Amino acid sequence: MLAILIGFVLIAFGLYFVLPLSWTLNWWSDFLILLKGGIPFFLFFIGLIAIMVGIADIKDRATAKKLEKNKDK
C-alpha cells in the first residue's frame, strides 16, 4: 500500500516538473533534451544485454548437447 502511495506522489511531482502550465516548473524542453540524450544510451545498453543473452544461450545449448552426448554413452 505504501508503494502505491509513493508511486502516486512521484507521478504527481513528475507532472509538476514537466507540464507546460503557468504554475508548474515547465521543464518540458529540458526533459526532451534528456530523452534525446538518453535514447542512444538505452539502445546501446539493451543491445549489449541482448548480445550477452545470446552468448549465454549458445553456451547453454552447447552444454546441453555435451550432456546429451555423454548420457547416450
N, C-alpha and C positions, 0 to 999 in steps of 0.2 A: 504494500500500500504506500509506503514511504517512497519507494522508487517511482511510482506513478505520479505522486505529488511533485517530486523533484523534477521529473520529466516535463510536467506542465509548466513549472516555474522556469525551467531552462528554455523551453519553447517561447514563453512569453518574453523573456529577455532577448532572445534571438530576434523575434519580431520587432521588439522595441528598437533594436540596433539597426535593422535594415529597412523598415518600412519608410517610404518617402512621404511622410506626413510632417506637418509643422511642429508637432510636439514630440517627435522622436529624434534620435541622433542622426538619422539619414546617412548611414554608412553603406548604402547600396552600391555606389560606384567602387568603394574600397573592397566590398565583398566580391564584386565581379572581377576585379584585378586579382584577388586571392584565388578565385576559381580558375582564371586563365593561367595562373602560375602553377596551380596545384594539379590540374588535369594531366599534364605531361608526367609529373612525378608519379601520380597514381597509375597511369598506364604503364610506366616503367616497372613499378612495384608489382602490379598484377601480372605483367608479362614474366617477371622474374619468378614469381610464385608458380606460374603455370609451367615454366621450364623445370623447376625443382620437382613439381608433382609428376611431370612426365618422366624425369630421370628415375624417380623413386618407383614409378610404375614399371619401367623397363627392368629395374633391378629386382622387383618382386616377381615379375614373370620369369626372369632367368633363374631365380632361386626356386620357384615352384617347379620349373622344368627340371632342374637338378634333383630336387626331392622326388619327383615322379620317376625320373630315370633310375635313381638309387632304390626306390621302392620296388620297381619291377625286377631288380636283380636278386 
